[in-house]
Amino acid sequence: MGVFSRLSDILKSNINDLLDKAEDPEKMVKQIIIDMQKELTVATQNLGKAKASERLAQKKMDDAVKVSAGWEAKAKAALSQGNQDMAKQALAKKVKADEEVAAYTEMYESISTQTDAIENQVEVLKSKLDEAKSRQAMLIARSQMADTKKALAKSQGGFDGASALEKFDRMEEKIQRKEAEADAFAEIGGTDDELTESFDQIEKDAKVDAELARLMAEMNGGAAE
């Protein structure tokens, strides 16, 4: 029964424990299905061989029974004719046939018992394989969900929300300082422009006054002539 050694381990093991130890639970689940299918194939082949042996043993047992019955019939026929010597010879053959019947019967019962055990194990494996297939999608989905949750947890664990907000506050303060500096320079620049415009206006006024004085002098001088 060495062929069922791994099958026994699979049937006795807790699938969840196997998943916990596996580096990749999804691959582990798929591999379990593959292993169980291989075991089922081997077990089914062995069951076929066992049934063939069982049928052969049964045939030999039945043949021995027929031989025994045949010699007994011949012994009766000899006795009916009053021939005891031939009856004894026939019965001697019957006794030998009966020994073969007993041997083949024992062989048949032993093989039949083993065949039943193998057949039961095959049925158990089929049932477990069906159960594993039905749970495969669910286990893979749970594994993927766990990976997602783990990745999110790691992401959240590495992200410091308070620190990020503090950085935003510092950036906002810098921007506010730049804005204040820009406003201050704008004000200073505006004052210089106003002062320059005032001096320009004075120069213009002075030129106008000079021209006015020149014209008045010319006109006054012209009138005196």
C-alpha positions as CSV (number, residue, x, y, z in Angstrom):
1,M,0.0,0.0,0.0
2,G,3.0,2.3,-0.4
3,V,1.2,4.1,-3.3
4,F,-1.1,5.6,-0.7
5,S,1.6,7.0,1.6
6,R,1.4,10.6,0.1
7,L,-2.4,10.3,-0.1
8,S,-2.6,9.5,3.6
9,D,-0.5,12.6,4.3
10,I,-2.8,14.8,2.2
11,L,-5.9,13.5,3.7
12,K,-4.6,13.9,7.3
13,S,-3.1,17.3,6.7
14,N,-5.0,20.5,7.3
15,I,-5.0,22.5,4.1
16,N,-5.0,25.8,6.0
17,D,-1.8,24.8,7.8
18,L,-0.2,24.0,4.5
19,L,-1.2,27.4,3.2
20,D,0.3,29.1,6.2
21,K,3.7,27.4,5.5
22,A,3.6,28.0,1.8
23,E,5.5,31.0,0.3
24,D,2.8,31.2,-2.4
25,P,-0.5,29.8,-1.2
26,E,-2.1,30.0,-4.7
27,K,0.6,27.8,-6.2
28,M,0.4,25.5,-3.1
29,V,-3.4,25.0,-3.7
30,K,-2.9,24.3,-7.3
31,Q,-0.1,21.9,-6.5
32,I,-2.3,20.0,-4.0
33,I,-4.9,19.5,-6.8
34,I,-2.2,18.3,-9.2
35,D,-0.8,15.9,-6.6
36,M,-4.2,14.5,-5.7
37,Q,-5.1,14.0,-9.3
38,K,-1.9,12.1,-9.8
39,E,-2.6,9.9,-6.8
40,L,-6.1,9.3,-8.0
41,T,-4.7,8.2,-11.4
42,V,-2.2,5.8,-9.8
43,A,-4.8,4.5,-7.3
44,T,-7.3,3.9,-10.1
45,Q,-4.7,2.0,-12.1
46,N,-3.9,-0.2,-9.0
47,L,-7.6,-0.7,-8.4
48,G,-8.0,-2.0,-12.0
49,K,-5.1,-4.4,-11.4
50,A,-6.6,-5.6,-8.1
51,K,-10.0,-6.2,-9.7
52,A,-8.3,-8.2,-12.5
53,S,-6.5,-10.4,-9.9
54,E,-9.8,-10.8,-8.0
55,R,-11.6,-12.0,-11.2
56,L,-8.7,-14.4,-11.9
57,A,-8.8,-15.8,-8.4
58,Q,-12.6,-16.2,-8.6
59,K,-12.3,-18.0,-11.9
60,K,-9.7,-20.5,-10.5
61,M,-11.9,-21.0,-7.4
62,D,-15.0,-21.6,-9.6
63,D,-13.1,-24.0,-11.8
64,A,-11.8,-25.9,-8.8
65,V,-15.3,-26.2,-7.5
66,K,-16.5,-27.5,-10.9
67,V,-13.7,-30.1,-10.9
68,S,-14.5,-31.2,-7.4
69,A,-18.2,-31.5,-8.3
70,G,-17.2,-33.5,-11.5
71,W,-15.2,-36.0,-9.6
72,E,-17.9,-36.4,-7.0
73,A,-20.4,-37.1,-9.8
74,K,-18.0,-39.7,-11.3
75,A,-17.6,-41.3,-7.8
76,K,-21.4,-41.6,-7.5
77,A,-21.6,-43.1,-11.0
78,A,-18.9,-45.7,-10.1
79,L,-20.7,-46.6,-6.9
80,S,-24.0,-47.0,-8.8
81,Q,-22.3,-49.6,-10.9
82,G,-20.8,-51.3,-7.8
83,N,-17.2,-50.2,-8.6
84,Q,-15.8,-49.0,-5.4
85,D,-12.2,-48.9,-6.6
86,M,-13.1,-46.4,-9.4
87,A,-15.2,-44.5,-6.9
88,K,-12.2,-44.2,-4.5
89,Q,-10.0,-43.0,-7.3
90,A,-12.6,-40.4,-8.3
91,L,-13.0,-39.3,-4.7
92,A,-9.2,-39.0,-4.4
93,K,-9.3,-36.6,-7.3
94,K,-12.1,-34.8,-5.6
95,V,-10.1,-34.4,-2.4
96,K,-7.3,-32.8,-4.3
97,A,-9.8,-30.6,-6.1
98,D,-11.3,-29.6,-2.8
99,E,-7.8,-28.6,-1.5
100,E,-7.5,-26.4,-4.6
101,V,-10.9,-25.0,-3.9
102,A,-9.9,-24.1,-0.4
103,A,-6.6,-22.5,-1.5
104,Y,-8.3,-20.5,-4.3
105,T,-11.1,-19.5,-2.0
106,E,-8.6,-18.1,0.5
107,M,-6.7,-16.3,-2.2
108,Y,-9.9,-14.9,-3.6
109,E,-11.2,-13.6,-0.3
110,S,-7.8,-12.0,0.5
111,I,-7.6,-10.3,-2.9
112,S,-11.2,-9.3,-2.6
113,T,-10.6,-7.7,0.8
114,Q,-7.6,-5.8,-0.5
115,T,-9.6,-4.7,-3.6
116,D,-12.4,-3.4,-1.4
117,A,-9.9,-1.4,0.7
118,I,-8.3,0.1,-2.4
119,E,-11.7,0.9,-3.9
120,N,-12.7,2.6,-0.6
121,Q,-9.5,4.7,-0.7
122,V,-10.1,5.6,-4.3
123,E,-13.6,6.8,-3.4
124,V,-12.2,8.8,-0.5
125,L,-9.6,10.4,-2.7
126,K,-12.3,11.3,-5.3
127,S,-14.4,12.9,-2.6
128,K,-11.4,14.9,-1.3
129,L,-10.4,15.9,-4.8
130,D,-13.9,17.2,-5.5
131,E,-13.9,19.0,-2.2
132,A,-10.4,20.5,-2.9
133,K,-11.5,21.6,-6.4
134,S,-14.6,23.3,-5.0
135,R,-12.5,25.1,-2.4
136,Q,-9.7,26.0,-4.7
137,A,-11.3,29.2,-6.1
138,M,-12.4,30.3,-2.6
139,L,-8.9,29.7,-1.1
140,I,-7.2,31.5,-4.0
141,A,-9.6,34.5,-3.7
142,R,-8.9,34.6,0.1
143,S,-5.2,34.5,-0.5
144,Q,-5.4,37.3,-3.0
145,M,-7.5,39.4,-0.7
146,A,-5.1,38.8,2.2
147,D,-2.2,39.9,-0.1
148,T,-4.1,43.1,-1.0
149,K,-4.9,43.8,2.7
150,K,-1.3,43.2,3.6
151,A,0.0,45.5,0.9
152,L,-2.5,48.3,1.9
153,A,-1.5,47.9,5.5
154,K,2.2,48.2,4.6
155,S,1.5,51.2,2.5
156,Q,-0.5,52.9,5.3
157,G,2.1,51.9,7.8
158,G,4.9,53.6,5.8
159,F,2.9,56.8,5.1
160,D,3.0,59.4,7.9
161,G,-0.1,61.6,7.4
162,A,0.9,64.1,10.1
163,S,4.3,64.5,8.6
164,A,2.9,65.1,5.2
165,L,0.5,67.8,6.5
166,E,3.4,69.4,8.3
167,K,5.3,69.5,5.0
168,F,2.3,71.1,3.3
169,D,2.1,73.7,6.1
170,R,5.8,74.6,5.6
171,M,5.3,74.9,1.9
172,E,2.4,77.2,2.4
173,E,4.4,79.3,4.8
174,K,7.2,79.6,2.2
175,I,4.7,80.6,-0.5
176,Q,3.1,83.2,1.9
177,R,6.6,84.7,2.5
178,K,7.2,84.9,-1.2
179,E,3.9,86.6,-1.7
180,A,4.6,89.1,1.0
181,E,8.1,89.8,-0.4
182,A,6.6,90.3,-3.9
183,D,4.0,92.7,-2.5
184,A,6.7,94.6,-0.6
185,F,8.9,95.0,-3.7
186,A,5.9,96.1,-5.6
187,E,5.1,98.8,-3.1
188,I,8.8,100.0,-3.1
189,G,8.9,100.0,-6.8
190,G,5.6,102.0,-7.0
191,T,7.0,104.7,-4.6
192,D,10.1,105.2,-6.8
193,D,8.0,105.5,-9.9
194,E,5.8,108.1,-8.3
195,L,8.9,110.1,-7.1
196,T,10.4,109.9,-10.6
197,E,7.1,111.1,-12.1
198,S,7.1,114.1,-9.7
199,F,10.6,115.1,-10.6
200,D,9.7,114.8,-14.3
201,Q,6.7,116.9,-13.8
202,I,8.8,119.6,-12.1
203,E,11.2,119.6,-15.0
204,K,8.4,119.9,-17.4
205,D,6.8,122.7,-15.5
206,A,10.2,124.5,-15.3
207,K,10.6,124.2,-19.1
208,V,7.1,125.5,-19.6
209,D,7.7,128.5,-17.3
210,A,11.0,129.2,-19.1
211,E,9.3,129.2,-22.4
212,L,6.5,131.4,-21.0
213,A,9.1,133.9,-19.7
214,R,10.9,133.9,-23.1
215,L,7.8,134.6,-25.0
216,M,6.7,137.3,-22.7
217,A,10.1,138.9,-22.9
218,E,10.0,138.7,-26.7
219,M,6.6,140.2,-26.8
220,N,7.4,142.9,-24.4
221,G,10.6,143.8,-26.2
222,G,8.8,143.8,-29.5
223,A,6.2,146.2,-28.2
224,A,8.8,148.7,-27.0
225,E,10.4,148.8,-30.4
